[in-house]
Each structure stands twice: as structure tokens, then as C-alpha cells.
Amino acid sequence: MRALVKTTPGYGCELVDFPVPSPGPGEALVRVAVAGICGTDLHIYKWDPWAQSRIRPPRVIGHEFCGTVVATGEGVDTVKAGDRVAGECHVACGRCVPCLGGQPHICQRLEIIGIDCDGAFAEYVVLPAGNAWQLDQGIPFDVAAIMDPLGNAVHTAMATELPGRSVLITGCGPIGLMAIPVCKMAGAGSVIASDVTESRLTLARRMGADLVLDARDGAVAERVRERTGGSGADAVLEMSGHPSGIRDALQAVRGGGWVGLLGLPGAPVELDLVNLVIFKEVRLQGIFGRLMWQTWEQMSAMLRQGLDIRPIITHRLPLERFKEAFERLESGGAGKVILTIES
């Protein structure tokens, strides 16, 4: 099969012939139709310090995907050949304290498809059958391929009470952009979005943000307070992971408000905890991955009810044009880039 592989340490990947995997007991073999490129994939492609610490080449990369089950291993009764599925990329052990406590998304032995085992930028991928989410017939493959990051947006939004509340989203990458209509569908009174890239600010308007702020002017918190009668946002979804975005989030949230931290900083962040968190009694919550399987049920219901995330898909390219796809992401001028695998 064709597969995009991190063959050796260093910049880039190679499209190579790779053995088709075989499903073992409890596993499903999926013919991949469409896959989404994540920021994590870009880290691996660029071979930054995080990738160097985690990836062991050769590795087929890619963890956002959908396709059709073509075979199953022994003992599988949850999916069958012909089923259309999306993949949950987090593989939990099922035995640690978080798993036994109903939190497998923060498993102590968590492995991630496309990072710790071979992934989905290939014609076929193997995954635990329990990680294959059966798709509603009405969900197109383009959307199904990015249900993994959509789940990040839904998980973050649903971690607090939203009906009637003012919400700020800092960082309008694909997940932040998807969070805009998710928050509105969940009943948010108003949704404000901020970013530093003009193309992403344009997409935020397309996704329905009530107010879009250019964070380059350094006045996000001031503008949010103007919009909210001087108090600040009730809830903030921090999606950027950038130190300035995190500070904007904490400055803009009202006293007693809530901040969900999903964006991943590239290095430790220095914060004024006294004035930005402690004196304001701000509630901070780290957000990781998706709840299995509550988040998948929630986002499937939202898609059935008309949630439209397709405007964030700015580029659709075949797998063989992977270099162009990653160049688009590196330039910062793309929304979500997806790769078509199956002809």
C-alpha cells in the first residue's frame, strides 16, 4: 500500500510502499478514505524537539481519519466489513486508575495512532475495533475525517455551562474555528473570537462569531469588557497555546469565570497568577482529547442537527501531493487541510 512515512529523523516524510497491516484479535482493518492533517503531524514533519522526543522512525503518521472496515480480527463483534467509521486515535489500556474510573481519555499508558503506532496517512490502517466509531449515513467523509479535532472543540465547550453566557475563543486554528458554531449550538449568548492571522479572522466570521478581534493590537481584554458591560467573558476557550493568547484569556475572563485550556504551549509559560487567577477566583481546567464516548455522541448529535464545519476545510489534496499540503499549513494561510486517500 501507499503510506506517508517518517522514514528517518529529520525534516519531511516520504511516500513509500509499505506492508498492508493485518488485524489481530480485537482489531479492525480500515480502508482509509480521507484523513486530516493535524498540528501534531506538522510537528512530526518538521521534526521539532517534541517530535524528536516522541517519534521512533520508521512510522506511518496521521491520526485524523475515516474510511470503511474491510476486515476484523478474532473476537470483534462491534464492527464488520462494510461499516463506515471514523477513528478515535487515543488507545487506552483499560487497566489504570483513570481508565477504571471512567476517564480513558487521560489513560496513564495512553498510546496515539500515528505517533506511538502506525497511523492513517496510508491506504489501510489497523486500530482496536473499540476505537472505530460507526458513522451516521448522513455524515460525509470530509466531515467524518475531522471528527477527532471536532471532538476537542466539543469536549472543551461542554466542560462548562454555556447557555446564555458570553464566550471568548482565543486562537482560531481549526479547533477554535469549529468551537464557534459548537458554542452557539450549545446556547452561548454571544461568541467572541480572537487570532493574529487575517485569514483565520475571516474564517471566524464565516463560522458565525458575533465579534472577531485582531489580537495583534493588544486590546483583546479591553474589547471583551466593552462587549460585556465591563465585566469580561463568562467563559474562555483557550485554543492557541501561545503565551499571549493565554494571557488574553485570563485578562478577559470575568471574576469567578471559567477558562478551559486546550492549546499546547511549546515551552513553560510565565503568568501573573496572583492578579489573573487567584484574586479573580478564576476556575482553570485543562482539556485533553475527547471523552470516550460521550463527546462522540454529542458531536454526532450536533452534526445531525445541522452543525456545519465544512467552511474550515480550505484545501483538499490527494495523498501524493502531501508536500504541498504541509507547505500550506506551514505558511499559516490554510484552515483545515485534508488528504484524500481512496480514489
DRENGUTOR-853589 format. One record per residue (C-alpha): residue in one letter; x, y, z; residue number from 1. Coordinates in Angstrom, 1 decimal. Layout:
residues N
  residu      px      py      pz  num
       A       X       Y       Z  NUM
...
***
This chain:
residues 343
  residu      px      py      pz  num
       M     0.0     0.0     0.0    1
       R     1.0     3.7    -0.3    2
       A     1.9     5.2     3.0    3
       L     3.3     8.5     4.2    4
       V     6.2     7.5     6.5    5
       K     8.6     9.3     8.7    6
       T    11.4     7.1     7.5    7
       T    14.4     8.7     9.2    8
       P    15.0    11.5    11.7    9
       G    14.9    14.9    10.0   10
       Y    12.6    17.3     8.1   11
       G     9.9    15.8     5.9   12
       C     8.3    12.4     5.2   13
       E     8.3    10.0     2.3   14
       L     5.5     8.4     0.3   15
       V     6.6     4.7     0.1   16
       D     5.3     1.2    -0.5   17
       F     4.5    -0.2     2.9   18
       P     3.1    -3.6     4.0   19
       V    -0.7    -3.7     4.5   20
       P    -1.3    -4.4     8.2   21
       S    -3.3    -7.3     9.4   22
       P    -5.9    -7.0    12.1   23
       G    -5.1    -9.0    15.2   24
       P    -7.6   -10.2    17.9   25
       G    -9.9    -7.3    18.8   26
       E    -8.8    -5.1    15.9   27
       A   -10.3    -3.8    12.7   28
       L    -8.6    -3.1     9.3   29
       V    -9.9     0.1     7.8   30
       R    -9.5     1.2     4.2   31
       V    -8.8     4.9     4.6   32
       A   -10.9     7.3     2.5   33
       V   -10.0    10.8     3.9   34
       A    -7.5    12.0     6.5   35
       G    -7.0    15.3     8.2   36
       I    -3.6    16.9     8.8   37
       C    -3.2    18.0    12.5   38
       G    -0.8    20.4    14.0   39
       T     0.9    17.4    15.6   40
       D     1.6    16.0    12.1   41
       L     3.2    19.2    11.2   42
       H     5.5    19.0    14.3   43
       I     6.5    15.5    13.2   44
       Y     7.0    16.6     9.6   45
       K     9.3    19.5    10.8   46
       W    11.0    17.2    13.3   47
       D    10.9    19.7    16.1   48
       P    12.1    19.0    19.6   49
       W     8.8    17.4    20.7   50
       A     8.8    15.1    17.7   51
       Q    12.4    14.1    18.3   52
       S    11.5    13.2    21.9   53
       R     8.5    11.1    20.9   54
       I     8.6     9.6    17.4   55
       R    10.6     6.5    16.6   56
       P    11.1     6.2    12.8   57
       P    10.0     4.5    10.7   58
       R     6.4     5.5    11.5   59
       V     3.4     5.9     9.3   60
       I     1.9     9.2    10.5   61
       G    -1.6    10.6    10.6   62
       H    -4.4    10.2    13.2   63
       E    -7.5    12.0    11.9   64
       F    -9.3     9.7     9.5   65
       C   -12.3     7.9     8.3   66
       G   -13.0     5.0     6.0   67
       T   -14.6     1.6     5.6   68
       V   -13.9    -1.5     7.6   69
       V   -12.6    -4.3     5.3   70
       A   -11.7    -7.0     7.8   71
       T   -11.7    -7.7    11.5   72
       G    -9.7    -9.9    13.9   73
       E   -10.8   -12.6    16.2   74
       G   -13.4   -11.7    18.8   75
       V   -14.7    -8.5    17.1   76
       D   -18.5    -8.0    17.2   77
       T   -18.8    -4.2    17.4   78
       V   -18.0    -3.5    13.7   79
       K   -18.0    -5.5    10.5   80
       A   -16.8    -5.3     6.9   81
       G   -18.6    -2.6     5.1   82
       D   -19.2    -0.3     8.1   83
       R   -18.3     3.4     7.6   84
       V   -16.2     4.5    10.6   85
       A   -14.2     7.4    12.0   86
       G   -11.2     6.7    14.2   87
       E   -10.7     7.6    17.8   88
       C    -6.9     7.9    17.8   89
       H    -6.4     7.6    21.6   90
       V    -5.8     4.0    22.6   91
       A    -6.3     3.4    26.3   92
       C    -5.0     0.5    28.4   93
       G    -8.3    -0.1    30.2   94
       R    -6.5    -1.0    33.4   95
       C    -5.0     2.1    35.0   96
       V    -6.8     4.3    37.6   97
       P    -8.2     6.9    35.1   98
       C    -9.4     4.1    32.8   99
       L   -11.1     2.2    35.7  100
       G   -12.6     5.5    36.9  101
       G   -14.3     6.2    33.5  102
       Q   -11.6     8.6    32.2  103
       P    -9.8     6.5    29.5  104
       H    -9.0     9.7    27.6  105
       I    -6.4    10.5    30.2  106
       C    -5.1     6.9    30.5  107
       Q    -1.7     6.7    32.2  108
       R    -0.5     4.4    29.4  109
       L    -2.1     6.2    26.5  110
       E    -0.9     5.4    23.0  111
       I    -1.8     7.6    20.0  112
       I    -2.3     6.2    16.5  113
       G     0.2     7.8    14.1  114
       I     2.5     8.7    16.9  115
       D     3.1     5.5    19.1  116
       C     1.9     3.1    16.4  117
       D     1.4     3.3    12.7  118
       G    -1.2     5.7    11.5  119
       A    -3.7     6.7     8.8  120
       F    -1.8     8.6     6.1  121
       A    -2.0     5.3     4.2  122
       E    -4.4     3.2     2.2  123
       Y    -5.1     1.0     5.2  124
       V    -4.8     1.3     9.0  125
       V    -5.4    -1.1    11.9  126
       L    -6.9     0.1    15.1  127
       P    -8.7    -1.5    18.1  128
       A   -12.2    -2.3    17.0  129
       G   -13.5    -0.4    20.0  130
       N   -11.9     2.8    18.6  131
       A   -13.9     2.7    15.4  132
       W   -16.9     5.0    15.7  133
       Q   -19.7     3.9    13.4  134
       L   -20.9     6.9    11.3  135
       D   -24.4     8.1    10.6  136
       Q   -25.1     7.7     6.8  137
       G   -25.6    11.4     6.5  138
       I   -22.1    12.4     7.6  139
       P   -19.9    12.9     4.6  140
       F   -16.3    11.5     4.7  141
       D   -14.8    15.1     4.5  142
       V   -16.5    15.8     7.8  143
       A   -16.0    12.4     9.4  144
       A   -12.3    12.7     8.8  145
       I   -12.1    15.6    11.2  146
       M   -14.4    14.4    13.9  147
       D   -11.3    13.8    16.1  148
       P   -10.4    17.5    16.3  149
       L   -14.1    18.5    16.3  150
       G   -14.3    16.3    19.4  151
       N   -11.6    18.5    21.0  152
       A   -13.8    21.6    20.4  153
       V   -17.0    19.8    21.7  154
       H   -15.2    18.5    24.8  155
       T   -13.9    22.0    25.7  156
       A   -17.2    23.7    25.1  157
       M   -19.2    21.1    27.0  158
       A   -16.8    21.3    30.0  159
       T   -18.8    24.3    31.3  160
       E   -22.3    25.8    31.3  161
       L   -22.8    27.8    28.1  162
       P   -26.5    28.7    27.7  163
       G   -26.9    32.5    27.8  164
       R   -23.2    33.1    28.7  165
       S   -20.6    35.2    26.9  166
       V   -17.8    33.2    25.5  167
       L   -14.3    34.1    24.2  168
       I   -12.3    31.8    22.0  169
       T    -8.6    32.7    21.8  170
       G    -7.0    31.1    18.8  171
       C    -8.8    30.4    15.6  172
       G    -7.0    27.4    14.3  173
       P    -9.3    24.6    13.0  174
       I   -10.3    23.6    16.5  175
       G   -11.0    27.1    17.7  176
       L   -13.0    27.7    14.5  177
       M   -15.1    24.6    15.0  178
       A   -15.7    25.7    18.6  179
       I   -17.6    28.8    17.3  180
       P   -20.7    27.1    16.0  181
       V   -20.4    24.4    18.7  182
       C   -20.8    27.1    21.4  183
       K   -23.6    28.8    19.6  184
       M   -25.5    25.5    19.1  185
       A   -24.9    24.8    22.9  186
       G   -26.8    28.1    23.6  187
       A   -24.0    30.6    24.2  188
       G   -25.4    34.2    24.4  189
       S   -22.5    35.6    22.4  190
       V   -19.3    34.2    20.9  191
       I   -16.2    36.4    20.5  192
       A   -13.1    35.0    18.7  193
       S    -9.6    36.3    18.5  194
       D    -6.5    35.5    16.5  195
       V    -3.4    37.1    14.9  196
       T    -3.8    35.9    11.3  197
       E    -6.1    37.7     8.9  198
       S    -7.2    34.5     7.0  199
       R    -8.3    32.9    10.3  200
       L   -10.1    36.0    11.4  201
       T   -12.0    35.9     8.0  202
       L   -12.9    32.2     8.7  203
       A   -14.0    33.1    12.2  204
       R   -16.6    35.5    10.7  205
       R   -17.7    32.8     8.3  206
       M   -18.2    30.4    11.2  207
       G   -20.6    32.8    12.9  208
       A   -18.6    34.6    15.6  209
       D   -20.5    37.6    16.9  210
       L   -17.3    39.6    17.3  211
       V   -13.9    39.0    15.8  212
       L   -10.8    40.6    17.4  213
       D    -7.4    41.0    15.9  214
       A    -5.2    40.1    18.9  215
       R    -2.2    41.9    17.3  216
       D    -3.4    45.2    18.7  217
       G    -3.0    44.0    22.3  218
       A    -6.5    45.1    23.2  219
       V    -8.5    41.8    23.4  220
       A    -9.4    42.0    27.1  221
       E   -10.4    45.7    26.8  222
       R   -12.6    44.9    23.8  223
       V   -14.2    42.0    25.5  224
       R   -15.0    44.1    28.6  225
       E   -16.6    46.7    26.3  226
       R   -18.7    44.0    24.8  227
       T   -19.8    42.5    28.1  228
       G   -20.7    45.7    30.0  229
       G   -17.4    45.9    31.7  230
       S   -17.4    42.5    33.4  231
       G   -15.5    40.3    31.0  232
       A   -16.3    36.9    29.4  233
       D   -18.1    34.3    31.4  234
       A   -16.1    31.5    29.8  235
       V   -13.0    31.4    27.7  236
       L   -11.9    28.6    25.4  237
       E    -8.1    29.0    25.1  238
       M    -7.2    27.2    21.8  239
       S    -3.9    29.0    20.8  240
       G    -1.4    27.6    23.3  241
       H     0.5    30.8    22.8  242
       P     1.6    32.8    25.9  243
       S     0.0    36.0    24.7  244
       G    -3.2    34.1    24.0  245
       I    -3.2    32.5    27.4  246
       R    -2.7    36.0    29.0  247
       D    -5.5    37.4    26.9  248
       A    -7.8    34.6    28.1  249
       L    -7.0    35.3    31.8  250
       Q    -7.2    39.1    31.4  251
       A   -10.5    38.9    29.5  252
       V   -12.4    36.4    31.8  253
       R   -14.6    37.9    34.5  254
       G   -14.1    37.4    38.2  255
       G   -15.4    33.9    39.0  256
       G   -15.3    32.9    35.4  257
       W   -14.0    29.7    33.7  258
       V   -11.1    29.2    31.4  259
       G   -10.6    25.9    29.5  260
       L    -7.0    25.3    28.4  261
       L    -6.8    23.1    25.3  262
       G    -3.9    24.8    23.3  263
       L    -0.5    23.4    23.9  264
       P     2.3    25.8    24.7  265
       G     5.7    25.0    23.1  266
       A     7.5    25.9    26.4  267
       P     6.7    26.8    30.0  268
       V     4.6    29.9    30.3  269
       E     5.1    32.6    32.9  270
       L     1.8    34.0    34.3  271
       D     0.7    36.6    36.9  272
       L    -1.3    34.0    38.9  273
       V    -2.0    36.4    41.8  274
       N    -3.9    39.0    39.7  275
       L    -5.1    36.9    36.8  276
       V    -6.3    33.8    38.7  277
       I    -6.2    33.9    42.5  278
       F    -7.6    37.4    43.2  279
       K   -10.3    36.8    40.5  280
       E   -11.1    33.3    41.7  281
       V   -10.9    32.1    38.1  282
       R   -11.5    28.4    37.5  283
       L    -8.9    26.8    35.2  284
       Q    -9.5    23.5    33.6  285
       G    -7.1    21.5    31.4  286
       I    -8.8    19.8    28.5  287
       F    -7.3    16.8    26.7  288
       G    -8.7    14.8    23.8  289
       R   -12.3    13.6    23.8  290
       L   -14.4    11.9    26.4  291
       M   -14.9     8.3    25.2  292
       W   -17.6     8.0    24.2  293
       Q   -19.7    10.9    25.5  294
       T   -18.1    13.5    23.3  295
       W   -18.5    11.4    20.2  296
       E   -22.2    11.0    21.0  297
       Q   -22.5    14.8    21.5  298
       M   -20.8    15.8    18.2  299
       S   -22.7    13.2    16.2  300
       A   -26.0    14.6    17.6  301
       M   -24.8    18.2    16.7  302
       L   -23.9    17.1    13.1  303
       R   -27.4    15.5    12.8  304
       Q   -28.9    18.8    14.0  305
       G   -27.1    20.8    11.3  306
       L   -23.7    21.7    12.7  307
       D   -21.6    22.7     9.6  308
       I   -17.9    22.6    10.0  309
       R   -17.1    22.3     6.2  310
       P   -16.2    26.0     5.8  311
       I   -13.0    25.5     7.8  312
       I   -11.7    22.9     5.1  313
       T    -9.8    25.2     2.8  314
       H    -7.7    22.6     1.0  315
       R    -8.4    19.1    -0.3  316
       L    -5.4    17.4    -1.8  317
       P    -4.6    13.8    -2.8  318
       L    -2.1    11.9    -0.7  319
       E     0.6    12.2    -3.4  320
       R     0.6    16.0    -3.0  321
       F     1.5    15.8     0.7  322
       K     4.4    18.2     0.3  323
       E     2.1    20.9    -0.9  324
       A    -0.4    20.1     1.9  325
       F     2.3    20.6     4.6  326
       E     3.6    23.7     2.9  327
       R     0.1    25.2     3.0  328
       L     0.0    24.6     6.8  329
       E     3.5    25.9     7.4  330
       S     2.6    29.1     5.6  331
       G    -0.2    29.8     8.1  332
       G    -2.6    30.6     5.3  333
       A    -4.7    27.4     5.5  334
       G    -7.7    26.4     7.6  335
       K    -8.1    22.6     7.7  336
       V    -6.2    20.6     5.1  337
       I    -7.4    17.1     4.3  338
       L    -5.8    14.4     2.2  339
       T    -7.9    12.1     0.0  340
       I    -6.5     8.6     0.2  341
       E    -9.0     6.4    -1.5  342
       S    -9.6     7.1    -5.2  343
***
